[in-house]
Amino acid sequence: SVQNDSTIDAAAAAVSLATMTSTFQTGASSNTTTTLAAGEDGQRKRISMVVDGGMDLVVTVTNPAWGGAGTITCTAAYDAIELEYLNSVWVPFFKSAGITLA
C-alpha cells in the first residue's frame, strides 16, 4: 500500500521521494513552503493541499519541465498535482485548476 507523508502546517522539510503522495495544510499567517528534489526516471509524485488555513502552499521543484522559477503554488483545499520524472525533469501530468506553475 502507498504511504502518505504527514500533514504539515508550517514551513516544511523537503517533500519525501519515498512516498507517492504528500499532503499539506497551510496556516493563517504565512505561506507553507517546501522543496521537491530531483527524482529517478519513471518516478511519480502527487502533492496535495488538503487544508487551506488561509495562505498558499509553494513547492520549489528541482529540474522542472516548465522552467521559470520552478514553483508549484496551491491556493485552495484539495488542489493537487501529479508529476512524473522523465529524462531528468519533473513533468506535470495532472493539476487542479487552482494550481499555478511558474
N, C-alpha and C positions, 0 to 999 in steps of 0.2 A: 504494500500500500504506500501511497505517496504521503510524505510527512510535510506539514506546513511549518514555516518559521513562526516564531512567537509574534503576536501582535505587539507593535511598538508605538509608543505615544510621545516620544521625544526624539531628539537628534539620534539617528540610528547608526549602528555599526554597518559595515558593508552587507549588502544583500547576499544571502547564502547561495553558493553554487551547488550545495549538496542536496537541495530540495527542488522540486518542480515549482512549488507555489510559495510566494512570500506575501503575507498580508500585513497592512499597516493601518494605524489610525493617526489622525492629526490632532494637535492641541489647539487652544484658542489664541495663543499669543505669538507663535512663530511657526514658519513652515517646518515640516519634518523633512530632513534631508538625509540622503544615503547615497551609496555608490554601488554600481554593478561592474565587477571586474570582467576581464576577457574570459570567455568560456572555452569549451572544446568543440570542434566541428561536429555538428549534429545535435548539440545540447539544446534543450528547450527550457525556457524560464517564463513563468507567469508572475506578474506583480499586480497586486490589487490594494486599493484603499478601501477598507471595509467600514470605517467610521470616520465621518467628516466632523471634526471638532471646531471647524471654522477656518482653518488655514489649509494650505496645499501640501501635497507630497511631491518632492522634487528629487528625482533619481539622476545622478550623473553617471553616464554609461561610458565604459572603456570600449573603444572601437565600434561606434555606432555606424550603421549603414547610411543614416540620413545626414551625417556631417553636422555642421553648425557647432553649437556648444555641446552637443551630445547629451541633452537633457530630456527626461520624460517628466511632464508635470500632470499630476492628477488633481482635479479640483472638486470632486464630489464623491460621496459614498458610492461604492460599487463600481467606480472607474476601474478598468482592468486592461492589461496589455499582455500579449503573449509574444515572445521573441524566440528566434532560433539563431544559434551561432553557426554561420555558414561562411566558408572562405575567410575566416578570421575577422568577421564583423557580426554584430547583433542586428538581425533583420526582423522588423515587426511583421507579424502575420495577422494579428488581430489587435484592435484597440477600440476602446469605448469612445463615443463622440466627445466626451469631456476631457480627453487626454490631448495634450499638445506635445509634439516633438520639436525641439529646437536645436 
